[in-house]
Amino acid sequence: MVSSKFIKQLDSRYGIKFNNEKLLEEAFTHSSYANEHPRAGIRDYEKLEFLGDAVLELAISDYLYRHFTQLNEGELTRMRSNIVDTDGFSKFAVECGFQAEINLGNGEEKSGARERKTLLEDVFEAFNGALFLDQGMDKVEHFLGITVYPLIDQGKFDSSRDYKTDLQELLQQNGPVDIKYAVISESQLPSNFVVELRINNQLVSQGTGHNKKAAEQDAAKAALANFE
């Protein structure tokens, strides 16, 4: 259950009052908790995370398109990638006080899952999915206007390189190229993904990272080093 203190904090800091608090509770419920408390009838956040991922990508894309008119498509894509990565969203989750509200099963709690960046990213996405269902895109935009957009305007996401976009632009200068990333191994503790990159069905490189996105960036970075 999310705390009454947190519910008051959402109102005071962000002007958010959920009409359906079950959605809010679902957004903070990990599958391990739902499995350990089947009689509570609480669903885990995975479907809300799926929705929230799309909601955030659309909202942030729209903001960048409208406010950074001097940037081209590749530069906009690169900036968006920097914003929506695991480090960014996990930090927002902590800053918004989400970390303490996550409902975890005993095993996950003991393993330190509350500190896991990928889990914090999931919760941030799930919260925005829940907010979208409860009050629509305008309220999501309002929330992001307090938490995310000011940092975008300050240039916090301009410096990191998007290796995937750079690789795609390099390879497709002379026409379409088939670029595919595939996860070939995954472990949760410590969280580690291994991704292979194939270009026109030829294995070019592998990458590792704490999540799929990071591993894909690492594989693209390795490929770029070879091509450049």
Secondary structure, DSSP 8 states (H G I E B T S, - for coil): ---HHHHHHHHHHH----S-HHHHHHHTB-HHHHHH-GGGT---SHHHHHHHHHHHHHHHHHHHHHH-TTS-HHHHHHHHHHHSSHHHHHHHHHHTT-GGG-B--HHHHHTTGGG-HHHHHHHHHHHHHHHHHHH-HHHHHHHHHHHTHHHHHTTTTSSS--HHHHHHHHHGGGS---EEEEEEEEEETTEEEEEEEEETTEEEEEEEESSHHHHHHHHHHHHHHHH-
